[in-house]
């Protein structure tokens, strides 16, 4: 028979970082929603929507590519974070355990009348995005500190590329 892949089994590796089935499905599901928004409702609701493409490009292929691109970005962030000595655990299985702990902590604070910011409980996708956004920010700050560039050099770069920083 056909082997079933469990949610916690690695289905691919990107930038030396594992991607488990549940993570891929979560990202792919979000990408499907993004792709659906590019089409009219009647087209999306058609029986063969995912496998029938316009000009040779199927929505399914677009969603899968978007999922791969999203995962490639996130896993590159995770790899660079590790290389720069950041201690955040960014693999999916660690994130699900962290999410449960964070939700329990928030519930305790709420019940005790304490203050916390944001939502009462994270879904896994919200927590995943929250942690990766934070890691990306911290990584960006580390990389900026590593660059030795003066205010004068930044000003010169800005002036050379001013059209990219203004809008009509």
C-alpha positions as CSV (number, residue, x, y, z in Angstrom):
1,X,0.0,0.0,0.0
2,X,0.9,3.7,-0.1
3,X,2.9,5.0,2.8
4,X,1.2,7.8,4.8
5,X,3.4,10.7,5.7
6,X,2.8,11.8,9.3
7,X,2.4,15.5,10.2
8,X,5.8,15.6,11.9
9,X,7.7,13.8,9.2
10,X,10.2,15.8,7.1
11,X,8.9,16.2,3.5
12,X,11.7,18.5,2.3
13,X,14.7,20.4,3.4
14,X,15.5,24.0,2.4
15,X,18.7,25.9,3.3
16,X,19.6,23.0,5.6
17,X,16.3,23.4,7.6
18,X,13.7,20.7,7.7
19,X,10.1,21.3,6.5
20,X,7.6,18.9,8.0
21,X,4.3,17.9,6.4
22,X,2.1,20.0,8.8
23,X,4.2,23.1,8.1
24,X,4.1,22.6,4.3
25,X,0.3,22.1,4.5
26,X,-0.1,25.2,6.6
27,X,1.9,27.4,4.2
28,X,0.3,25.8,1.1
29,X,-3.2,26.4,2.5
30,X,-2.4,30.1,3.0
31,X,-1.0,30.3,-0.5
32,X,-4.1,28.7,-1.9
33,X,-6.2,31.5,-0.4
34,X,-3.8,34.1,-1.9
35,X,-4.1,32.5,-5.4
36,X,-7.9,32.3,-5.1
37,X,-8.1,36.0,-4.6
38,X,-6.6,36.5,-8.1
39,X,-9.6,35.0,-9.8
40,X,-13.3,35.6,-10.1
41,X,-15.6,33.6,-7.7
42,X,-17.2,31.7,-10.6
43,X,-13.8,30.5,-11.8
44,X,-12.6,29.6,-8.3
45,X,-15.8,27.6,-7.7
46,X,-15.4,25.7,-11.0
47,X,-14.8,21.9,-10.6
48,X,-11.4,21.9,-12.2
49,X,-10.1,25.3,-10.9
50,X,-6.8,24.0,-9.5
51,X,-5.8,21.9,-12.5
52,X,-7.1,24.2,-15.3
53,X,-4.8,27.0,-16.2
54,X,-4.9,30.2,-18.1
55,X,-2.0,30.5,-20.7
56,X,-0.5,27.2,-19.4
57,X,-0.2,28.2,-15.8
58,X,-2.4,26.2,-13.4
59,X,-3.5,27.7,-10.1
60,X,-2.2,24.6,-8.3
61,X,1.3,25.2,-9.7
62,X,1.2,28.9,-8.7
63,X,0.1,28.0,-5.2
64,X,2.9,25.4,-4.9
65,X,5.5,27.8,-6.2
66,X,4.3,30.5,-3.8
67,X,4.5,27.9,-0.9
68,X,8.1,27.0,-1.9
69,X,9.1,30.6,-2.1
70,X,7.6,31.4,1.3
71,X,9.3,28.4,2.9
72,X,12.6,29.2,1.1
73,X,12.5,32.7,2.6
74,X,11.6,31.5,6.1
75,X,14.2,28.7,6.1
76,X,16.9,31.1,4.9
77,X,16.0,33.4,7.8
78,X,16.3,30.4,10.1
79,X,19.6,29.4,8.7
80,X,21.1,32.9,8.9
81,X,19.7,33.3,12.4
82,X,21.5,30.2,13.5
83,X,24.7,31.4,11.8
84,X,24.5,34.7,13.6
85,X,24.1,33.1,17.0
86,X,20.4,33.7,17.5
87,X,18.9,31.2,19.9
88,X,15.3,31.2,18.6
89,X,14.1,27.7,17.7
90,X,12.5,28.2,14.3
91,X,11.7,24.6,13.3
92,X,7.9,23.9,13.1
93,X,7.8,21.3,15.8
94,X,9.5,23.6,18.3
95,X,7.2,26.4,17.3
96,X,4.1,24.3,18.0
97,X,5.4,23.5,21.5
98,X,6.3,27.2,22.0
99,X,2.8,28.2,20.8
100,X,1.2,26.0,23.4
101,X,3.4,27.4,26.1
102,X,2.8,31.0,25.0
103,X,-1.0,30.5,24.9
104,X,-0.9,28.9,28.4
105,X,1.1,31.9,29.7
106,X,-1.3,34.4,28.2
107,X,-4.3,32.5,29.7
108,X,-2.6,32.7,33.2
109,X,-2.0,36.4,32.8
110,X,-5.6,37.0,31.6
111,X,-7.0,35.0,34.5
112,X,-4.9,36.8,37.1
113,X,-6.0,40.2,35.7
114,X,-2.5,41.0,34.4
115,X,-1.7,42.9,31.2
116,X,-0.4,41.4,28.0
117,X,-0.5,42.8,24.4
118,X,-2.0,41.2,21.4
119,X,-4.4,38.3,21.1
120,X,-5.4,36.0,23.9
121,X,-4.4,32.8,22.1
122,X,-2.4,32.3,18.9
123,X,-3.4,29.8,16.2
124,X,-0.3,28.0,14.8
125,X,-0.2,30.1,11.6
126,X,-0.4,33.4,13.6
127,X,2.3,32.2,16.0
128,X,4.5,31.0,13.1
129,X,4.2,34.4,11.4
130,X,4.8,36.2,14.7
131,X,8.0,34.3,15.5
132,X,9.4,34.5,12.0
133,X,8.7,38.2,11.7
134,X,10.5,38.7,15.0
135,X,13.4,36.6,13.9
136,X,13.6,38.5,10.6
137,X,13.6,41.8,12.5
138,X,16.3,40.7,14.9
139,X,18.4,39.3,12.1
140,X,18.1,42.5,10.2
141,X,19.3,44.5,13.2
142,X,22.3,42.1,13.6
143,X,23.2,42.5,9.9
144,X,22.8,46.3,10.1
145,X,25.2,46.4,13.1
146,X,27.8,44.4,11.1
147,X,27.9,47.0,8.3
148,X,30.4,49.8,8.7
149,X,28.7,52.6,6.8
150,X,28.7,56.3,7.7
151,X,25.8,58.7,7.6
152,X,27.5,60.5,4.7
153,X,27.7,57.2,2.7
154,X,24.0,56.6,3.4
155,X,23.1,60.1,2.3
156,X,25.0,59.6,-1.0
157,X,23.2,56.3,-1.7
158,X,19.9,57.9,-0.9
159,X,20.6,60.8,-3.3
160,X,21.7,58.5,-6.1
161,X,18.5,56.5,-5.7
162,X,16.1,59.1,-4.6
163,X,13.5,58.2,-7.3
164,X,13.1,54.8,-5.6
165,X,12.2,56.5,-2.3
166,X,9.6,59.0,-3.6
167,X,6.2,58.6,-5.2
168,X,4.3,60.8,-7.6
